[in-house]
């Protein structure tokens, strides 16, 4: 029974009780006057009083029963929702922990979704729908029985999972408000930091062994230094800021400083000798490179005649 239906029924009962009370009040005096004085008037008066008390008592008893039944329904519904949310999170957790989606895991999602439609409000259903669509998209991108999850997809899934859990909070009435964007952002950063596996692979440029991020940075900076008259427009033709596999490999220095100030995290190489100097702009290279993205960048650089060793 929905909250709105319960409220409507309560209002209806109060209206009926009020009508009875007003009717008794208005009709009480004329009826008393028509009855003979003495015992007759006393009997009529007592009868009307008893009738009103009976009606009021019936209303209160019905209301008490209704409240108890609603409380039991809410308690059972709460328990079922908790079990359902837990099941969904466990299935998605299995996918994210081993960074791949199997046929068995993807087949476990439709049935919790149907139960979600039965037990919950629209908000968590829509949030889970977005999460499930993304998981299906990743899985259907390969013809294999297992679909790997890359870093960018992992980040998107974490965002969608946090959005779903945020809606679950409201559905369970844990809070009357959503978590703030700032808290969600910091939660995502915390989860990603915990999931990151350190990769100590080394790559050589100009005879120097470098980490993945330093290697990409060295290639781009060397390319700019070998072309000192290059403008941002010409540079972006060879090293685009975003590609189909990576967003914002570089940003303007002002934006990098703004990101550092707003998040407290140094996501770009910001020192003067680390910046890429062009004729009309100063750029900062991202210091977060996955091995998959780095391989794609190397292929892109080689196709565009940029030295990589």
KOLPALUM-140850 format. One line per field, with one value per residue (C-alpha): chain; x, y, z. Coordinates in pm, 1 decimal, decimal comma, padded with zeros to 6 digits. Layout:
BEGIN
chain [A	...]
x [X	...]
y [Y	...]
z [Z	...]
END
This chain:
BEGIN
chain [A	A	A	A	A	A	A	A	A	A	A	A	A	A	A	A	A	A	A	A	A	A	A	A	A	A	A	A	A	A	A	A	A	A	A	A	A	A	A	A	A	A	A	A	A	A	A	A	A	A	A	A	A	A	A	A	A	A	A	A	A	A	A	A	A	A	A	A	A	A	A	A	A	A	A	A	A	A	A	A	A	A	A	A	A	A	A	A	A	A	A	A	A	A	A	A	A	A	A	A	A	A	A	A	A	A	A	A	A	A	A	A	A	A	A	A	A	A	A	A	A	A	A	A	A	A	A	A	A	A	A	A	A	A	A	A	A	A	A	A	A	A	A	A	A	A	A	A	A	A	A	A	A	A	A	A	A	A	A	A	A	A	A	A	A	A	A	A	A	A	A	A	A	A	A	A	A	A	A	A	A	A	A	A	A	A	A	A	A	A	A	A	A	A	A	A	A	A	A	A	A	A	A	A	A	A	A	A	A	A	A	A	A	A	A	A	A	A	A	A	A	A	A	A	A	A	A	A	A	A	A	A	A	A	A	A	A	A	A	A	A	A	A	A	A	A	A	A	A	A	A	A	A	A	A	A	A	A	A	A	A	A	A	A	A	A	A	A	A	A	A	A	A	A	A	A	A	A	A	A	A	A	A	A	A	A	A	A	A	A	A	A	A	A	A	A	A	A	A	A	A	A	A	A	A	A	A	A	A]
x [00000,0	00154,5	00205,1	-00024,8	-00304,8	-00271,9	-00280,8	-00588,1	-00770,3	-00684,8	-00815,1	-01136,6	-01192,8	-01134,8	-01381,5	-01648,6	-01595,8	-01618,1	-01945,9	-02092,4	-01981,6	-02124,3	-02451,8	-02490,1	-02412,7	-02659,4	-02940,6	-02889,4	-03071,9	-03389,5	-03422,1	-03387,1	-03651,3	-03897,0	-03855,8	-04056,5	-03865,6	-03717,7	-03618,8	-03691,9	-03450,4	-03186,7	-03223,1	-03191,8	-02893,4	-02716,3	-02791,7	-02640,3	-02336,3	-02292,2	-02331,6	-02067,2	-01827,7	-01883,2	-01812,1	-01500,5	-01379,7	-01431,6	-01233,1	-00946,0	-00938,4	-00942,3	-00668,1	-00455,9	-00500,2	-00416,4	-00100,7	00014,2	-00048,2	00131,8	00424,1	00454,4	00434,6	00700,7	00927,7	00893,9	00938,9	01249,2	01401,3	01327,6	01479,6	01793,0	01833,1	01777,4	02023,6	02280,3	02236,0	02282,5	02595,2	02743,0	02693,9	02851,3	03129,5	03225,6	03258,1	03466,5	03698,4	03833,6	03793,7	03592,4	03229,1	03143,4	02838,1	02724,5	02750,5	02565,4	02285,6	02229,7	02122,7	01774,9	01601,3	01711,7	01600,8	01248,6	01235,3	01357,7	01063,4	00827,5	00963,3	01112,5	01033,6	01135,0	01464,6	01667,8	01515,1	01634,6	01977,7	02020,6	01896,7	02182,5	02432,6	02297,8	02299,0	02666,9	02753,8	02564,2	02743,6	03086,5	02995,3	02839,0	03147,1	03324,3	03220,1	03408,1	03247,8	03445,4	03466,4	03757,9	03685,9	03940,5	04025,0	03792,1	03501,1	03583,3	03564,4	03226,0	03089,6	03201,0	03019,3	02700,7	02730,7	02761,2	02459,7	02260,2	02364,2	02271,8	01917,4	01899,3	01970,1	01658,4	01449,2	01542,3	01479,3	01834,2	01832,9	01591,2	01857,1	02106,3	02476,9	02646,7	02837,6	03154,9	03114,6	03034,3	03342,0	03568,7	03410,4	03486,1	03847,9	03883,1	03744,4	03962,1	04271,4	04193,6	04139,9	04451,6	04713,6	05061,8	05243,1	05617,9	05684,9	05964,3	05995,8	06298,6	06315,5	06648,2	06824,2	06645,4	06409,1	06077,6	05739,7	05433,6	05321,5	05675,0	05735,7	05429,3	05519,8	05875,8	05752,4	05509,4	05750,0	06029,5	05794,9	05708,9	06073,7	06168,7	05904,4	05951,2	05740,0	05434,1	05099,4	04830,7	04623,6	04908,2	05006,4	04652,8	04653,2	04932,5	04850,8	04474,1	04355,7	04097,9	04068,4	03827,0	04039,5	04151,1	04011,1	04227,2	04580,4	04675,8	04508,7	04598,8	04813,5	04537,8	04298,7	04557,0	04612,4	04235,8	04197,5	04473,2	04309,0	03956,0	04045,8	04374,2	04511,5	04797,8	04669,3	04917,4	05286,7	05283,7	05645,5	05787,3	06037,2	05760,5	05517,4	05490,6	05560,9	05392,6	05390,9	05046,5	04980,3	05135,0	05016,0	05034,1	05042,3	04830,8	05029,0	04777,0	04834,7	04714,7	04916,8	04633,4	04608,3	04986,6	05004,3	04732,5	04914,9	05240,3	05056,2	04904,9	05243,4	05411,6	05131,9	05186,0	05564,7	05637,4	05951,1	05880,2	06227,9]
y [00000,0	00331,0	00624,0	00846,4	00586,9	00554,0	00931,0	00960,2	00692,3	00864,1	01197,7	01028,8	00877,0	01211,1	01381,2	01116,5	01147,2	01526,9	01506,8	01273,7	01504,3	01814,6	01635,3	01520,9	01869,0	02041,3	01789,5	01732,3	02037,7	02013,5	01644,7	01713,3	01985,0	01747,0	01484,9	01516,2	01659,2	01423,0	01063,9	01082,5	01370,5	01195,5	00874,0	01061,0	01258,4	00947,0	00754,1	01020,8	01043,9	00666,1	00658,2	00924,0	00747,2	00417,1	00579,8	00750,1	00428,1	00231,6	00491,2	00480,7	00099,5	00086,2	00347,1	00153,5	-00167,5	00013,3	00164,8	-00175,3	-00341,1	-00061,8	-00087,2	-00461,8	-00409,2	-00139,1	-00356,1	-00651,1	-00428,1	-00271,3	-00615,4	-00727,2	-00410,7	-00453,1	-00812,1	-00700,3	-00410,3	-00639,8	-00899,4	-00637,3	-00495,3	-00844,1	-00924,3	-00596,3	-00635,6	-00972,0	-00802,9	-00508,3	-00705,9	-00926,5	-00648,6	-00863,2	-00949,7	-01314,7	-01468,2	-01605,6	-01264,4	-01073,8	-01333,8	-01270,0	-00907,1	-00924,9	-01100,3	-00853,2	-00578,3	-00726,0	-00750,2	-00391,9	-00284,6	-00465,0	-00336,1	00009,4	00361,2	00482,2	00653,7	00343,3	00153,0	00417,2	00435,7	00057,2	00062,0	00296,7	00072,8	-00242,3	-00078,0	00010,7	-00343,5	-00485,5	-00244,9	-00357,9	-00726,4	-00704,3	-00527,3	-00864,6	-01203,4	-01383,8	-01531,9	-01282,3	-00908,4	-00718,2	-00384,1	-00113,4	00178,5	00429,3	00184,0	00102,8	00471,8	00506,1	00196,0	00326,7	00654,4	00468,3	00238,6	00538,5	00698,2	00378,4	00355,0	00722,1	00650,7	00342,0	00565,2	00769,0	00462,4	00308,6	00646,1	00644,6	01013,9	01264,1	01411,1	01285,5	01281,7	01599,9	01603,3	01681,7	01374,5	01153,6	01281,2	01216,2	00870,7	00786,7	00900,2	00688,3	00377,6	00426,2	00475,3	00150,7	-00038,5	00087,1	-00183,8	-00037,5	-00102,4	-00058,8	-00124,2	00087,8	00231,8	00386,2	00724,5	00882,0	00606,8	00685,4	00439,6	00603,4	00508,8	00500,4	00856,4	00998,1	00815,0	00967,9	01306,5	01281,7	01194,2	01486,8	01737,6	01632,7	01666,7	02023,6	02113,7	01983,8	02215,0	02545,1	02746,5	02524,6	02680,9	02511,0	02461,3	02275,9	02083,1	01954,3	01805,7	01569,6	01532,5	01578,0	01659,5	01380,2	01061,1	00770,6	00596,5	00885,2	01217,8	01520,1	01382,5	01747,6	02069,1	02434,4	02524,2	02743,5	02448,2	02217,5	02469,6	02503,9	02124,7	02114,7	02395,4	02245,7	01880,3	01902,5	01637,1	01694,5	01532,2	01696,7	01777,7	02139,0	02244,5	02504,3	02261,0	01999,1	02219,4	02202,5	02544,5	02641,9	02976,6	03067,9	02834,1	02646,4	02290,6	02040,3	01665,7	01423,3	01215,7	00929,4	00676,8	00319,1	00057,3	00006,5	00378,3	00413,5	00142,9	00318,6	00651,4	00494,1	00361,1	00705,9	00878,7	00638,5	00684,3	01060,9	01049,4	01137,8	00979,7	00728,0	00600,8]
z [00000,0	-00108,9	00121,1	-00087,1	-00076,4	00301,9	00348,0	00122,5	00322,7	00652,0	00523,4	00406,9	00752,3	00923,4	00685,7	00756,1	01131,9	01110,4	00914,9	01178,0	01460,0	01289,8	01208,9	01568,3	01697,5	01462,5	01509,8	01881,1	02020,4	01802,0	01887,4	02260,1	02239,9	02073,7	02347,6	02670,7	02961,4	03215,0	03146,3	02770,4	02715,6	02926,8	02724,3	02390,5	02515,9	02647,6	02326,9	02103,7	02328,7	02318,8	01938,1	01892,4	02132,5	01947,0	01608,5	01745,0	01908,8	01587,0	01395,2	01645,6	01647,6	01267,2	01255,5	01503,5	01304,5	00983,7	01134,1	01264,7	00928,8	00743,8	00984,9	00921,7	00544,8	00556,0	00768,6	00530,8	00227,3	00381,8	00441,1	00084,7	-00061,0	00150,2	00022,1	-00336,4	-00321,9	-00159,3	-00436,3	-00708,7	-00545,7	-00503,9	-00874,1	-00986,2	-00728,4	-00881,2	-01220,5	-01101,6	-00873,3	-01152,0	-01413,7	-01652,3	-01725,5	-01777,6	-01942,9	-01608,5	-01438,2	-01709,9	-01705,9	-01333,0	-01385,4	-01551,8	-01262,5	-00990,6	-01231,0	-01251,3	-00870,0	-00850,5	-01069,0	-00831,3	-00498,4	-00551,2	-00658,5	-01005,8	-00914,0	-00818,0	-01111,8	-01358,5	-01192,4	-01214,0	-01572,3	-01668,2	-01488,9	-01654,3	-01998,6	-01958,7	-01846,1	-02144,0	-02375,8	-02249,2	-02266,6	-02613,8	-02752,6	-02771,6	-02906,8	-02628,9	-02316,4	-02106,7	-02166,6	-02004,0	-01836,7	-01915,6	-01687,1	-01850,6	-01841,8	-01480,4	-01390,2	-01563,8	-01388,6	-01049,5	-01119,0	-01215,0	-00913,3	-00681,3	-00849,3	-00792,5	-00425,1	-00382,9	-00502,6	-00278,6	00023,2	-00049,4	-00130,6	00205,1	00374,1	00515,2	00429,4	00283,2	00051,6	-00206,3	-00129,7	-00249,8	-00578,6	-00387,0	-00164,9	-00464,9	-00645,8	-00348,1	-00302,4	-00665,0	-00624,6	-00310,6	-00482,8	-00790,0	-00573,5	-00390,7	-00718,2	-00893,2	-00927,1	-00934,4	-01258,0	-01236,3	-01605,3	-01751,1	-02100,4	-02263,7	-02433,4	-02531,4	-02340,3	-02012,6	-01839,2	-01750,6	-01602,2	-01830,8	-01757,4	-01771,4	-02098,5	-02266,9	-02119,7	-02257,0	-02607,6	-02624,4	-02469,7	-02706,0	-03003,4	-02899,3	-02840,3	-03184,1	-03332,0	-03142,6	-03388,9	-03347,8	-03252,5	-03048,2	-03362,7	-03540,0	-03227,0	-03177,3	-03527,6	-03420,4	-03049,5	-03001,8	-02653,2	-02665,1	-02868,5	-02876,2	-02611,6	-02386,7	-02272,7	-02195,9	-02240,6	-02197,0	-02077,1	-02071,9	-01773,6	-01628,7	-01627,5	-01468,9	-01189,0	-01142,8	-01114,5	-00851,8	-00655,0	-00664,8	-00598,6	-00410,8	-00647,1	-00888,0	-01205,4	-01445,7	-01469,4	-01355,1	-01297,1	-01534,8	-01687,1	-01727,9	-01919,3	-02297,9	-02447,9	-02774,9	-02949,0	-02819,5	-02526,4	-02234,0	-02185,0	-01900,0	-01970,0	-01766,3	-01516,2	-01514,2	-01792,0	-01801,2	-01986,9	-02239,3	-02313,4	-02337,9	-02606,8	-02805,4	-02775,7	-02897,8	-03202,4	-03262,2	-03228,8	-03472,1	-03726,6	-03706,4	-03738,5	-03372,6	-03225,0	-02948,8	-02855,1]
END
